Amino acid sequence: MLSWPQVSIPECDFLFPPLKINTSSGFFSERGEVFRSYVCGITPYDATHLGHAATYLTFDLIHRYQTLRGQNVEFVENITDIDDPLLERANRDGQNWFSLAQEQINLFKEDMTALRVLPPKNYVAVTEVINDVVLAITVIQENSYTYEISGDLYFRITPFLDLLPIELDMALKIFAERGGDPNREGKEHPLDPLLWQKNRDGEPGWDSPMGFGRPGWHIECSVIALRFLFGESYLRAKDLPDPMIDLQGGGSDLIFPHHFMSAALGFAITGKRFAASFVHTGMVGLEGEKMSKSKGNLVFVSKLLAAGLDPMVLRFALINAKYSSDRMWTTDILESSQLQVTIIRQALARQFVLDPAKYIEQMIQAISSDLDIPKALEILMEWAENSLSEINSPEIFTPGPMSRFLDSALGLAL
């Protein structure tokens, strides 16, 4: 599938030290000149809400930083365009599921374009790779990780339970809430996920050696990541790195079951660990409450932009928080961000300013330290406010370097 338009990154003549991101398995570290990143995309039954946007902006910042460090960024993102939530909403609204998906995907692309998010090299819908998923499932079957219940094919998770990121009781609860079926009769283990689901009346399906049906959720990401980061021959490759990809990313709600299951399936396919680092973003709430579809309090990017909000103000507001922490969204955040962006623009419009280089170097150090964007923006505001004051300096500096840095490193075209 076509991604959204490419975003240019201005040259930035500064030294970018290695990026240190604190993950559950220790600090993220580079493993070579190629940086392979896979970020879980949307299930297109609703437009981009602020939680989506905050997540994709986080990985945009990482991809920008690695690019500025001279890394060859190989970035893949999926679209889960065949899944229960999409089919349920299409049925509820009397809409064709494929048309609904295309409508929401197009809206998502518009939102990402407005927010100046770097597009993935490969933006892949599940429905485009059903054959690849089927081939991977046959390999998993050959490796004795599967069993069948009434035409549905399940994956044996037991060999991987030592890696479970949460307690088993909590895992069972979350699994049931997020599409799992822990209580189904005949399962070898309650956490075993569906690999291939036989067709239900009225649902879309595809022919396969497992019967007419559709893939389960977790196998889709395993296959798309490996297929597009390592090419069509990955199933036969003997020289895949271990772990295979550098970074698997998404919201913290994907830690379990999705990322746990995707990693287990990746190992079942290749015999190698899936990702060197898993990076997760915090959840975004609204005015003291969890933001969710069920509560009806989702704030959508497209609606904010349609109401006239400057997308750079929205980007500024969303990145000005610790990426890994849960946060609350309020109208005060937007008002404060609007004021700060105005001050920065006033400074960038001046003929002469304080030396940008000193401040840029401090900002780079903050970003490199676990993506501390709030600290970087604090330094930026100090530069802007001081530059708007009377400058008593024998040297003359122009704002160009700061403007280019904000554009390239933070995606803020101000």
C-alpha positions in Angstrom: 0.0 0.0 0.0 1.2 3.5 -0.7 2.4 5.4 2.3 1.9 9.1 2.9 4.3 11.6 1.3 7.9 11.6 2.2 9.1 14.3 4.6 12.5 15.9 4.0 15.0 16.2 6.8 17.2 19.3 6.5 20.9 18.8 7.0 22.1 19.3 10.6 25.8 19.8 11.2 25.9 18.6 14.8 27.2 15.5 16.5 24.5 13.1 17.6 25.7 10.6 20.2 24.2 7.1 20.5 20.6 7.2 21.5 19.9 5.6 24.9 16.4 4.4 25.3 15.5 2.6 28.6 13.6 -0.6 27.7 12.5 -3.6 29.7 15.6 -5.5 28.6 18.0 -2.7 29.3 19.1 0.3 27.3 18.6 0.1 23.5 21.8 0.0 21.6 22.7 0.2 17.9 23.9 -3.0 16.2 25.2 -1.7 12.9 24.6 0.8 10.1 21.1 -0.5 9.4 18.4 0.3 11.9 15.5 -2.1 11.5 12.3 -0.8 13.1 8.8 -2.2 13.1 5.9 -0.2 14.6 2.4 -1.7 15.0 -0.1 0.3 13.0 -3.8 1.0 13.4 -6.8 -1.2 13.1 -8.8 1.1 10.7 -12.2 1.3 12.3 -11.7 4.8 13.8 -9.7 7.8 12.8 -6.4 8.8 14.5 -7.0 9.7 18.1 -4.4 11.5 20.4 -3.1 8.2 21.8 -2.3 7.0 18.3 -0.7 10.3 17.4 1.5 10.4 20.5 2.7 6.9 19.8 3.6 7.5 16.1 5.3 10.8 17.0 7.5 9.0 19.5 8.8 6.6 16.9 9.1 9.5 14.4 11.5 11.2 16.8 13.5 8.0 17.1 13.6 7.5 13.3 14.7 11.1 12.9 17.4 10.8 15.5 18.8 7.6 14.0 18.7 9.2 10.5 20.7 12.2 11.7 23.2 9.8 13.3 23.8 8.4 9.8 21.9 5.2 10.2 20.1 3.6 7.3 16.6 3.4 8.8 14.5 0.5 7.6 11.0 1.3 9.0 8.0 -1.0 8.4 4.5 -0.3 9.7 1.4 -2.5 9.3 -2.4 -1.9 9.0 -4.6 -4.5 10.7 -7.3 -4.2 8.0 -8.9 -7.5 8.8 -9.8 -8.0 12.5 -12.9 -8.3 14.8 -13.2 -4.6 15.8 -13.3 -3.5 12.1 -15.8 -6.1 11.1 -18.0 -5.3 14.2 -18.1 -1.6 13.4 -18.8 -2.3 9.7 -21.7 -4.5 10.7 -23.0 -2.0 13.3 -23.0 0.9 10.7 -24.2 -1.2 7.8 -21.0 -0.4 5.9 -18.7 -2.6 3.7 -15.7 -3.5 5.9 -13.2 -2.9 3.1 -14.6 0.6 2.3 -14.6 1.5 6.0 -11.0 0.4 6.3 -9.9 2.4 3.2 -11.8 5.5 4.5 -10.0 5.4 7.9 -6.6 4.6 6.4 -6.8 7.6 4.1 -7.8 9.8 7.1 -4.8 8.4 9.1 -2.5 9.2 6.2 -3.8 12.8 6.1 -3.2 13.1 9.9 0.4 11.8 9.6 1.1 14.1 6.8 -0.2 17.1 8.7 1.9 16.1 11.8 5.0 15.6 9.6 5.6 12.0 10.6 8.2 10.3 8.5 6.5 7.6 6.4 7.5 4.0 6.7 9.5 2.5 3.8 6.9 -0.2 3.7 3.3 0.5 4.8 1.6 -2.9 4.6 -2.0 -4.0 5.0 -2.7 -7.5 6.3 -5.0 -8.2 3.3 -2.0 -7.6 1.0 0.1 -10.4 2.6 -2.3 -13.2 3.3 -0.2 -15.6 1.1 2.9 -14.7 3.2 1.0 -15.4 6.4 -0.2 -18.7 5.1 3.4 -19.7 4.2 4.7 -18.8 7.6 1.9 -20.7 9.3 2.9 -23.8 7.3 6.4 -23.4 8.7 5.1 -23.1 12.2 3.1 -26.3 11.7 6.2 -28.1 10.4 7.9 -27.0 13.6 5.2 -28.7 15.7 3.8 -25.6 17.4 0.2 -25.9 16.3 -3.0 -27.9 17.0 -6.6 -27.7 15.8 -9.9 -27.3 17.4 -13.0 -27.6 15.2 -11.2 -26.1 12.2 -9.4 -23.3 14.0 -5.6 -23.5 14.2 -4.0 -22.6 17.5 -0.3 -21.8 18.5 1.3 -23.6 21.4 2.5 -20.8 23.7 3.7 -23.1 26.6 7.4 -23.1 25.5 7.5 -19.3 25.8 5.7 -18.8 29.1 9.0 -18.3 31.0 9.2 -15.0 29.0 5.7 -13.8 30.0 6.0 -10.1 31.0 3.2 -10.2 33.6 1.8 -12.6 36.1 -0.3 -15.4 34.7 -3.5 -14.4 36.4 -3.3 -10.9 35.0 -2.3 -12.3 31.6 -5.4 -14.4 31.5 -7.6 -11.4 32.3 -6.0 -9.2 29.7 -6.0 -11.9 27.1 -9.8 -12.3 27.5 -10.2 -8.5 27.2 -8.1 -8.1 24.1 -9.5 -10.7 21.7 -8.3 -14.0 23.3 -10.4 -16.9 24.2 -8.8 -18.4 27.4 -11.9 -20.4 28.3 -12.4 -22.2 25.0 -12.9 -26.0 25.6 -10.1 -28.1 24.1 -7.3 -25.6 24.3 -4.0 -27.0 25.6 -3.3 -23.8 27.4 -5.7 -20.9 28.0 -3.2 -18.4 26.5 -2.7 -20.2 23.2 -3.6 -17.7 20.5 -5.4 -18.3 17.2 -3.2 -18.6 14.2 -5.9 -19.3 11.6 -9.7 -18.9 12.1 -12.1 -20.9 10.0 -14.6 -18.8 8.2 -17.8 -17.5 9.9 -20.9 -16.8 8.0 -20.7 -13.4 6.3 -17.1 -12.7 7.1 -14.3 -12.2 4.5 -12.0 -15.2 4.1 -9.2 -16.6 2.0 -8.4 -20.1 0.8 -5.5 -21.9 2.5 -4.2 -25.4 3.4 -5.8 -24.7 6.8 -9.2 -24.2 5.2 -11.2 -21.1 4.1 -10.7 -18.4 6.8 -8.5 -15.6 8.0 -5.4 -15.1 10.1 -5.2 -14.4 13.8 -4.0 -11.0 15.0 -0.5 -11.7 16.3 0.9 -13.7 13.4 0.2 -10.8 11.0 2.8 -8.5 12.6 5.4 -11.3 12.9 5.2 -12.0 9.2 5.0 -8.4 8.0 8.0 -7.4 10.0 10.2 -10.2 8.9 9.0 -10.3 5.3 9.6 -6.6 4.7 12.7 -6.1 6.8 14.5 -9.2 5.4 12.8 -9.9 2.0 10.8 -12.6 0.5 13.4 -15.3 1.3 13.4 -14.8 5.0 11.7 -18.2 5.6 14.7 -19.9 4.0 17.4 -17.5 5.2 20.2 -19.0 7.4 21.9 -15.8 8.2 19.2 -13.8 10.0 20.7 -11.8 12.9 19.7 -12.9 16.4 17.7 -10.9 17.6 16.4 -10.2 14.2 15.1 -6.7 14.3 16.4 -3.7 16.3 13.2 -2.3 17.6 9.6 -3.4 17.9 7.4 -0.4 18.9 3.8 0.4 19.9 1.7 1.6 22.8 2.0 0.0 26.3 -1.3 -1.8 25.7 0.6 -4.0 23.2 3.1 -5.3 25.7 0.8 -8.2 26.3 -0.6 -10.1 24.5 0.4 -8.7 21.2 4.2 -8.1 21.4 4.7 -11.2 23.6 2.8 -13.4 21.1 4.4 -11.8 18.0 7.9 -12.4 19.4 7.0 -16.1 20.2 5.6 -16.6 16.7 8.7 -15.0 15.2 10.9 -17.5 17.1 8.6 -20.4 16.0 9.1 -19.4 12.4 12.9 -18.7 12.4 14.4 -20.2 15.6 15.7 -16.7 16.5 14.7 -14.0 18.9 12.4 -11.4 17.4 13.6 -8.0 18.6 16.6 -6.6 20.4 14.5 -3.9 22.0 10.8 -3.4 22.7 9.8 0.3 23.1 6.4 1.2 24.4 4.6 4.5 24.8 2.3 5.5 27.6 -1.4 5.9 27.3 -3.2 9.3 26.9 -6.2 10.1 29.0 -8.6 13.1 28.9 -9.3 15.5 31.7 -8.6 12.9 34.4 -10.2 9.9 32.7 -9.0 7.0 30.5 -9.5 7.9 26.9 -11.3 5.0 25.2 -13.8 4.0 22.5 -16.1 2.6 25.2 -16.2 5.8 27.1 -16.9 7.8 24.0 -14.2 10.4 24.9 -11.7 9.9 22.1 -10.1 13.1 20.8 -9.4 12.8 17.1 -6.6 14.6 15.3 -8.6 15.2 12.2 -11.3 17.0 14.2 -8.8 19.2 16.0 -7.2 20.2 12.7 -10.5 20.7 11.0 -11.4 23.2 13.8 -8.3 25.2 12.8 -5.7 24.0 15.2 -2.1 24.5 13.8 -0.7 21.0 13.3 2.7 22.2 14.6 1.1 23.3 17.9 -0.5 19.9 18.2 2.8 18.2 17.5 4.6 20.4 20.0 1.9 19.6 22.6 2.1 15.8 22.0 5.8 15.5 22.2 6.2 17.7 25.2 5.7 14.8 27.7 7.7 11.7 28.7 7.0 9.2 26.0 6.9 6.2 28.2 4.6 7.7 30.9 0.8 7.8 30.9 -0.5 11.3 30.6 -3.6 13.4 30.7 -4.7 15.7 27.9 -6.4 19.0 28.8 -7.3 22.1 27.0 -4.7 23.9 29.1 -2.0 21.9 27.4 -3.1 23.2 24.0 -3.2 26.8 25.2 0.2 26.6 26.8 1.7 25.0 23.6 0.2 27.7 21.4 1.8 30.4 23.6 5.2 28.6 23.5 5.1 28.1 19.8 4.3 31.7 19.3 7.4 32.7 21.4 9.6 30.3 19.4 8.3 31.7 16.1 9.0 35.2 17.2 12.6 34.3 18.1 13.1 32.5 14.8 11.8 35.6 13.0 14.4 37.9 14.5 17.4 39.0 12.4 19.9 38.2 15.2 19.6 35.8 18.2 21.7 34.2 20.8 24.1 31.6 19.6 21.9 28.6 18.6 24.8 26.1 18.7 25.2 26.0 22.4 21.5 25.4 23.0 21.2 22.9 20.2 24.0 20.8 21.7 22.2 20.8 25.0 19.0 19.8 23.3 20.7 16.9 21.5 22.1 15.6 24.9 18.6 15.7 26.3 17.0 13.8 23.4 19.8 11.2 23.4 19.1 10.5 27.1 16.0 8.3 26.9 14.2 10.7 24.5 13.8 13.5 27.0 11.9 15.8 24.7 10.4 17.9 27.6 13.9 18.8 28.7 14.9 19.7 25.1 11.9 21.9 24.7 12.6 23.6 28.0 16.1 24.5 26.7 14.5 25.7 23.4 12.2 28.0 25.4 15.1 29.4 27.3 16.9 30.2 24.0 13.8 31.8 22.5 12.9 34.0 25.5 16.5 35.1 25.9 16.8 35.8 22.2 13.8 38.1 22.5 15.4 40.0 25.2 18.1 42.6 24.5 21.2 40.8 23.2 24.5 42.3 24.2 27.1 40.2 22.3 30.0 41.2 20.1 29.2 38.1 17.9 26.2 38.0 15.5 24.2 34.8 15.2 21.2 34.1 12.9 18.3 31.8 13.7 18.8 29.5 10.7 20.7 26.7 12.5 17.9 26.5 15.2 15.2 26.5 12.6 16.9 23.7 10.6 17.5 21.7 13.8 13.9 21.9 15.0 12.7 20.8 11.6 15.1 17.9 11.2 15.3 16.5 14.8 11.9 17.4 16.2 9.8 17.7 13.0 8.7 21.2 14.0 8.5 23.3 10.9 8.1 26.7 12.5 
